[in-house]
Amino acid sequence: MQETVLNRIVADKALWVEARKQQQPLASFQNEIVPATRNFYHALQGARTVFILECKKASPSKGVIRDDFDPARIAGVYKHYASAVSVLTDEKYFQGSFDFLPIVSGIVSQPVLCKDFIIDAYQIHLARFYQADACLLMLSVLDDEQYRQLAAVAHSLNMGVLTEVSNEEELERAIALGAKVVGINNRDLRDLSIDLDRTRQLAPRLTHGVTVISESGINNYAQVRELSHFANGFLIGSALMSEDDLNAAVRRVLLGENKVCGLTRGEDARAAQEAGAIYGGLIFVPTSPRFVSDEKAAAVIASAPLRYVGVFRNTPVTEVVQKVETFSLSAVQLHGAETQAYINELRALLPEKTQIWKALSVADTLPERNLQHVDKYVFDNGQGGTGQSFDWRLLAGQKLDNVILAGGLGADNCVEAAKAGCAGLDFNSGVESAPGIKDANKLAAVFRTLRAY
């Protein structure tokens, strides 16, 4: 029989368990174990979609995912967004450690899940000793009797169990075993391939009262919105761990790559950042009612740690480059008749990390997206700032992962806009009380609405 990745991991795990038992016998710490007080099952209940966010340095499919792996720093971000936090403790294949559990537990108030290939009750005792509140039990690794025994040990310590299934047969077993939280792994652990259809096909089979978590391969907001019809929540690791800016990465997946444009005041930038925006737009077009001088732009930027996007229209290349250098802009958004030659010249002079976004006006048909050196397109109605939307039905069936949708967006229509599947939304007049004056309540309402799936 061909050896699968999973078989190899489990065989190595048995050796690890025996070695660890010698090094740290159960008798040496069993009396110090106290039952968990953070309720994993309770944390994942409720109408709102839940997120188990994962601390993971490496994996067999990707190798090292995060070089500067600092569990304390990661936990410091996750505590603002997660329903529970997962910590990889497998050493050989994931470069994890049980030592990470107490670090994370000390920073977050949410339940902490020990994510490992658990085959022995010793591992569950060890996990609880190191402050885990729940553990993963994989039906691809355990038979029914092993599962029952291990789940009983976990429950005796007040720990929750995430029961993982990866096919129909394992799903039937999970139902028969009375699993409370079932994780559907979209990754085939035998060959490491990903198939999100697994969640779509298996989740409807689970009865009401069972919490369904979709695991693996979830990496953007459009997927989360769509799969939230099938699952109660998601376990997300690699898509976050591979990003330098972890805070922005979490927002991107939970809310989308959203921008609040036309910022003119520091308090509005703060309100946008606190609400959930990633990008803040500064308009350097003198004819705009939301135009900012250099002095105003500096004050806005100093107020909130957004990624700032400078908006220009037919501006000389040297002037755009100067603004990027002065304000360390994350992106420039071109709103005029800029040609490919202009974009080429600009790209050659901009820092490598600065993106170029091109705004395109949408009327009756979608414009071509065939410009070189353009990282994102902003689809708007007319020149922007009109407060009007184009016909979003034009977006149906399109691949829109490099498109930001703009034009008349507010709390009343942002969900419909989000369903189009663009990378993110661009808010301006729809979150204002007057041109250039954002309304903190409207901003909060928009992002609350985007998170209500």
N, C-alpha and C positions, 0 to 999 in steps of 0.2 A: 504494500500500500504506500502511495506517495505521502511523504511526510509534509504536513501542512505547517504553516507558521504557528498556528494555534497549538498543535501537538508538541512542537519544539518548545514553545514558551511554557506549557504546562509541565513538561518533563523537567525543564530547568527549575521551575518553581518548586517542584517536590524536593529537589536537591537543596534549594535555598532554605526551605522550611526546616529541613533536618539540621542544616548548619546553624541556622538562627536559634533553634531550640537548644543546641549545645551552648551557644554563645550567651543566650539570654533565656534560661529555662522559665517556663510558665510559673513555677513555684517561686521564682525570685521576684515576681511583681503581681501575682494574682491577688494578694491581699490588699494591694493599693488601688485596684480597679473599682471605680464607683460608676453607677448607672448613668447613662446619658440623660441630660435634662433638656436638650434642644430637640424638639419633635420633628423628625424628618417628614413623616406622613402629613402632619398638620401644615408644615411649611409649603407643601406642594398642593394644598387644597384651595378651593375658591374658583370663581368664574374667570379670573384673569390668567392669561398664559404665563407659565412660570419658566424660569431659566436656572439651570444648574450650570454655573460657569466653572471652567476647569483650569487648574494649575498643572501645566504639562511642559516639561523641558524638551522631550524628544519622543519619537515613536518609531516603530519598525518600518512604517511606510514612508516617513518623511525624513528620518534621521533627526539631527538636532533642529528644533523648531525655534527655540529662543536661546540665544547665546548668553545674554545677561539675565539669566533666570534668577529672580529674587522673589521668593514666595511672599515675603512681607509686603513688598511694593505692589505685587499683583493683588494680594488680598485687600490692600488699601484702596484699590480701584473697584474690585468686585463687590465690596461691602455696600456700595451705593446702588447696585443693580440686581444682584443675584437673589434668588429664593433659597438656594443652597450652593455651597462651593465644593467642587470635587477636587481631590488631590491625588495625583498619581503616586503610588508608593513602590511600584515595581522598579527595581534597580537596574537590572541587566538590559531590558529592552526600552525602557522609558526614562532612564536616568532619574528615577524618583527616589523617595526616601520616606520612611516613617517619621523622620525628624521634621519633615515639612508640616505634618499634621498639627502639632501644638503651636507652631509659628502662625499658621493660618487661623486656627481656632482662637488664638489670643487677640486677633485683630478684627475678625468678623463676629457678628452676633448670630448669624445664620447657622443652620446645621452644616457640619462638614462631613463629606462622603469620602471614605477610603476606597479608592479605585485601584483594584489589584485583581490578580487571578487567584481567587480564594478557593483553596481545596482542603483546608484543615482548620478546625476550630481554633487552633493556636493563633492563626492570623487575625481572627476576629477579636480575641482577647488582647492581642498586641495592638490592634487598631484602636480599641477602646482605651487602653492604657495610654496611648499617644493622643487621646482626645478626639477621636472620630465619633460622630453621632450616627453614622450609617455606613453600610458596606455594600459592595457590588457582589451579587451572586449570579454567575453566568450559566445558563442551562446548556450551553454548548460544551461546558466543561464538567458539569455535575450531573449525576443521575438523580432520580426523584428522592431516593432515600438520603443521599448526601445533602441534597438541598434542604430537605425537612430538618435534618439534624443541625445544619449550619444556621438556617433561619431561626431555629429555636434558641440557639446560643445567642444570636444577635438580639432577639427579642427579650431574652432573659437579662440582657444588659441595657434594655431600653433603647436599643439601636434600631434604626429603620433598615429596610433592605430594598435596594434597587435590583429587581429581577430582570436580567437581560435575556432577550430572545433575538434570534436572527432569521428564523424561518417559521413556517406554519406549524410544523411538528412541535417546536419549542414553545410556540404560542399556546397550543392546546395544553401542553404540560403546565405552563404558567397559570392558566385558568384553573386547571384541576388542582393545582397546588395552593390556590387561594392567594396568589401574589397581589399585593395592594398597589404597588407601583411597578409598572412594566416598562422597561426601556427597550425600544425597538432599534436594534443596531442596523443602520443602513450600510454598514461595511461588512463584507463577507470576511470573517477572520481566517478563513481557509486560504483565500488568495488576495485579500486586502482591497478588493474592488468595492466601489460605492454605487448604490442604487437607491435613490430616494423613493422610488415606487414601493419599496418595502414598507415604508410607513403608510403610504396611501392604501396598500392592499391589506396589511395586517391590522392596523388600528381599528377599523370599523368592526372587527370581530370581538373586540373587548367590551365587556358589559359596562353599563353605567356604574360608577362607584370605584372603578379601577382608574388610577391616574396613568396616563400614557405619555411617555417621554420619547421623543425622537432623538436618536443619537447618531453622530458622525455625518460629515458632508454638508452640514448647515453652515453657510458662510455669507449670506446676505439677507437683507430685510424682505425682499420679494419672496424668497423661499419661506421665511418665517411666517409672513402673512398668509401665504397659500396653505402651508402645512398645518397652520394653527386650526384649520377646519377639521383636521384628523387627529391631532395630538393636543394634550393639555399643556405640554411644555417641551423644552429642548435642552439637551446637554451639548454645550459648545466649548471647544477647546482650541484646536489647531488654528481656526480662522482668527482667533483673538491673539493667541501666543505668537503668531508669525508677524504681528504688527508692532512697530516701535512704539507708537502712541496708543497705549492700551485703552485709555479712556475714550478716544475717538473710535477705536475699533469696536468697543462694546456698543456705543451709540449707533454706529453704522449698521450693526446687525439688528439691534432692538428697535431702532427708529428710522433708519435710513440716513443717507449722506445729505442732511438738510442744511440749508443756508438761510440766514436772515439777511436780506440785502437792504441797502440804503440806510445803513447805520450812521447816525450823526451825533449820538450822545453816548457817553460812557455807561450811564445807567441802563440804556437799551441793550448795549453789548452784554452787560452782566445778566440782564433778564433773559436774553437769548441763550446765553451759555448755560444758565441755571435751568432753563426749560428743557434743553436737550439738543440744541443746534451744535453742529461741528464747525460750520463756516460762517463768517461774518463778511458781508459785502460793503466795500467802501467805494462810493461812486466819485470818480475823478473827471466827470464830464461837466464842464461849467454851466451848461444850459439846463442841467437836471435840478429839480427842486430839492434833491437830496445830495447835492454836491458837497464834498468836504474839502476844506483847505488842508494843507499839510499839518497845520497846528491842531485842527480838529481831529484829523485822522490819528495823529500821535496820541491824543487824549483818549480816543475810543480804544485804540490798541492797548494802551496801558491799563485799561479798566477790566479786561476779561481775556482769558487765554483761549480765544477762538483761533481757528485758522483763517487768516484774513485774505480775501480775494479783492484785488483792485479791478474796478470796472472802468473800461476805456472805450472811446468811440473815435476811430480814425485819428488816433493820437500818434505823433512822431515816435518811432521806435526808441530813440534815445531817451525820451521823456518817460516812457513806460519802464525802461530798464532802471532809470534813476529812482523812480517810485518804488520799484521792487527792492532795490538796494537800501533805500532809506528806511523802508518799513518791514523788511524781511517778509514780503508777501508770499503766501503759499501758492497762489495762483493769480494769473491775470485773465480777465474775462473780456473778450473783444466783442463790442456791440455794434460795430460799424460795417463798412464794406472792405474790411481787411482781406487782402489777397493771399494766395499761397506764398508768393515772393515775400510779402510783408512778414508772414508767419515764420518763414525760413530764416529771415534776417533776425527776427526777435528771438527765435529759439537758440540761435548761435550765440547770442549775447546774454541770455538769462542763465542764472545758476541752474545746475542740473535738476535740483529738487523742485524748482518752481514749475507748476503745471500751466499749460495754456488751455483755456476754455474758450469755445467760440459760440456765441449766441446766434441762433438761426430763427428767423421769423417763420411761423407756420400759418399757412392760409388753408388752401383746399387739399394740398397733398404734403406728405412729409418730405423735407429737403434731403438731399444726398448727404451722407456723412463720410466723405472721401478725402478730407483734407489731411495732409501729412503733418506730424508734430502737434496734433490737437489731442489732448488727453480726455476732455469731456466736451459735450455739446449741451447748450442750454436751449431748450425748445420754448419759445415765447410767442406771444401774440403781438405782432408788430415790433416796435422798437423797445418794448419793455416799459414798465411803470404805468401801464394803461389801466391796470385793474381788471382786464378782460382775459378770458380763457379762449383757447382755440378748441376745436372739436376733438376731444381726447379719443374718440372712437377710431381715429386715424392710427392710433398707437397699437391697436389690437394685433397680436401675433408677431410683433417686432421684438428683436433682441435689444434691450434698452439699458444694458449695464453701464454704458458710458454717457447716459443722458440724464440731465437734471431738468425737471419740469417746472416751468414758471408761468405766471400769468393769472392774476386774480385769485390766488390761493388763500384760504382762511379756514377757520374751524368747521364751516358748513360744508366744504367740498374737499377737504384734504384727504379724507379716507377714500373717496372715489378716485382722486388723483393718485393716491398711493397704490391702488389696485391695478393701475396701468403697468406697474412693474419697473418703473425707472429707478435709477440708482438713488435718487433723492429728489426733494422738492425745494423750491426757491420761494421764500415768503417775503413780501414787501408791503404793498398797500393794504393787503388783507389783514395785517396785524398792526395797523396804525390808527391813531386817533386824529392825526393830521400829517401831511407829507413830511417825512423825515422824523416824525415823533412816534416811536413804537409804543404800543399799549401792552404793559406787562401781563395783564389779565388775558388779553387775546393770544399772546405768545404762549402762556401756560396752557390755555385751552387747546391750542393747536397740537402741542406735543402730547398732552394728555389724551387727546383723541387718536393720535397716531399710535399710541401705546395700548389702546383699548381693543385688542384682538384676542 
